[in-house]
Amino acid sequence: MQVAFAEAMADPQSYLGLADFYQHKRDLLADALSGSRFELLPSRGSFFMLARFSHFSPLTDDEVCTEFDP
């Protein structure tokens, strides 16, 4: 695995575009959720997105995850 990682890191094109790639995907998700009741929280410098839902649900985040867990 270390050899494969070293080979991938030897080619800057394999990782230099990742930030733009993930930002584009995050922006697509933000656009899709923009008309929803979720309040999207700023998340610069990461692919992660946080959304507040407390103004339309009394449940905690743990309760929501438990309720919707298949």
Summary of the structure (lengths in Angstrom):
residues: 70
radius of gyration: 17.6
end to end distance: 34.3
largest distance: 50.2
contacts: 114
relative contact order: 0.10
helix: 50%
strand: 9%
